Amino acid sequence: MKPGKRAVFLLIFLICTSLVGYALYLQLVAHLLPCPLCIAQRMAYWLVGLTALFAFLHNSQGIGRRIYSFLIALFALFGMLVALRHSWLVRYPEEFECGISAEEKFLNALSIAKWWPSMFEANGDCTDVKWEFMSLNIPDWSVSLFILLFMLAVYVLFSSRNRY
């Protein structure tokens, strides 16, 4: 694989690392509690980022690169769907109660939530909006970033071997 496609995997990894780091900052410093949908999005960022890191380190050619790209696109699509649902719930909170829900119980029962609670334990309310930037809240930005990650993965998946 030429350096251009490998650099895209590194870029995806760095974006995901930055986003998870900022989420932890918002949680631990700004005291914004993550809801179950926030935790699901964090897991998607972890999956996208770790897959991109493995792709970067493995430096595979052909089918290996395409498998990594497909997995990244799939995980980004999952994250985007969760973020879209979260964004919808913020706008229509009467449609769903996300406080102590089945999702929260399920996520908090996972062994990873017990192993690293500050990262994967859900305690917040999905409809509670305390952070905005340029009139967009966290789920809105997350949708945009998952779309970007998806597009980067699709670019690598379908790009010609001879172009880069």
N, C-alpha and C positions, 0 to 999 in steps of 0.2 A: 504494500500500500504506500502510495506517495505521501509526503508530509502534509499536503493539504487536507486530505480526508482524516488523517490521524489528528491533525490540529482541531478539526471539528469535534472529535470525540473529547479532546482535552477541554475545549471551550464548553461543551455540554456539562462535563464534570465540574468545571469551575463555577458555572452558573448555578448548578444544583447545590454545591457546597456553600456558595454565598447565600443562597435563599434559605437553606436550612440554618445557617449561622444567624441570619437576620431574624428568623422565626424564634430561635432561642433567645436572642437579644430582646425581642418584643415580649417574650414570656418571662424571662428572668429579671430583666431590668425595667421594662415598662409595665410589667405585671398584667399582661393580657393573657388570660387563661385560654388554652387551645380547646376547641370543641371536638367532638368526634370526627366531623368532616375535615377540620384542620389537620388532625392526626392522620387521617386517610391520605390527605394531600402530601403531608410530610413523608409518609411511607412511599408514595409515588415518586417524590423527588429523590428519596434514597435509592429506590430501584433504578430510576433513570440514571442518576449519578454514578452508582456503583457499576452498572452495566457499561456506561461510557468509560469509566476508569479501566475496567477489564479490557474493553475494546482497544483503548489507547495502549495499555501495557502489552497486550497480546499481539498487536500489530498484524492482524491476520489479513489475508488476501481473499479476494473473490467471495466465495460462499460464507466464509467466517465473518467477513465484514458485513455482509448482507444480513446474516443472522443477528449480529449485534445491533445493527440499525433497525431491524424489524422489532426486536425486543424493546429498544428504546422508544420507538414510535408507539408500540402497544402500551407501555407503561405511561407514556405521556398522554395518550388518549384516555386511559383510565383516570389519570389525575385531572385531566381537563373535564371529564364528565362529572367527577366529584365536585370540582370547583364550580362548574355550571349549576349543579344542584344547590350548592352552598350559596351562590350568588342569588339564585332564585328565592331561596328561603329568607335571605336578608330582606328582599323586597316584599315578600308575602309571608310574614312570620305567623300569621294566623293559620296557615295551611299545615304546619308541622310543629310539634313540640320536640325540641332537641335537647332539653336539659338533661334529665336522667332517663335516657332512652335505651332501647335494646342495643343500638349501635355503641353507645358509651359503655355499657356493661360488657359487650363482646370485646371491644378494643382493650378495655382495662383488664380483661381476663387473659389476654394474650401474654405469653411468657416474656416477650420483648418489652411490654409495658411494665412488668415487674422488675425486669433486669435493668432498664434504663427509664425510670418513670419521668424524669424531667424532659425527656425527648418524646416519649410515646404514650403518656397517660393523658386521657381526655377529661377535662374538668370544667370546661367553659360552655357557654350557651351559643349555639350556632347563629342566632339572630341578633346577637349583641354586637353592635358596630361601634368601636371606640377609636378606630384608626382609619384615616382617609388621606389620600394624596392625589391631587388633581381631580377631585370629585369621584375617585374610584376607591373602593374599599379593598381589603385584603383578598377576598375571593375573586373580585374582578381582575385584579392584577395577576392573581394566580392563573386564571383562565388565559390571559394574554401570554404569560410566560410558558404555560404548557403548550400553547399553540406554537410559540417560537421553537421550543424543544422538539415538538413533533415535526415541524417543517425542516429543522436541521437534520433530524434522523431520516426523513424521507429524501432529502437532498443526497445524503450519503448513500442511501439505499438504491436510488435510481440513477446516480451519476455514472457517467461512462468511465471506464478504466483509463482511457487515453487522455481525458481532459485534465486531470490533476496529476 
